[in-house]
Amino acid sequence: LLEAKQQNCELHARVKQLQEQVSAAQKMVNHEPDEEDKQRLLKHLESEAYVELFASPIAGVGVRAFRPIPAGVDPFPICN
């Protein structure tokens, strides 16, 4: 019985820890962009973005360039 009570306490502590992690993650997901975020996005679109996704009648989703892509530039860099 003592061992079961100890496990119960440990599980309650773990649940609380996980709830705190979920709460922190939700705050990050629900973050409203501030002026710095908006400026960073605008700069990216002006200087680093070359392609966009669009609805394709052929395959459902397509990719097209919205401006010329210079030779040697990867239009699909890993951005995260």
C-alpha positions, -999 to 999 in steps of 0.1 A, spaced: 0 0 0 29 24 8 45 17 -25 12 24 -43 8 57 -25 44 66 -36 37 57 -72 5 78 -70 24 108 -58 50 104 -85 23 101 -112 5 133 -99 38 152 -100 44 140 -136 9 150 -146 15 184 -132 48 187 -150 32 177 -183 4 201 -179 29 229 -174 47 219 -206 14 218 -225 5 253 -212 39 267 -222 36 251 -257 1 266 -261 14 301 -253 40 297 -280 14 285 -306 -11 313 -297 16 340 -299 4 371 -317 31 384 -341 47 416 -329 63 443 -350 96 425 -351 80 393 -363 62 413 -391 94 430 -402 113 397 -402 86 381 -424 85 411 -448 123 410 -451 122 373 -459 95 377 -485 114 406 -501 148 389 -503 146 351 -497 113 338 -509 109 327 -545 80 302 -546 44 298 -534 20 270 -530 -13 272 -550 -43 251 -558 -34 229 -588 -61 214 -611 -36 187 -620 -23 174 -586 -43 193 -560 -14 214 -547 13 230 -569 44 251 -564 52 280 -587 78 308 -587 65 343 -581 98 359 -592 129 347 -611 151 323 -592 188 331 -596 212 303 -607 226 284 -577 198 295 -553 178 268 -535 142 279 -535 134 253 -508 159 260 -480 153 246 -445 139 277 -428 136 264 -392 
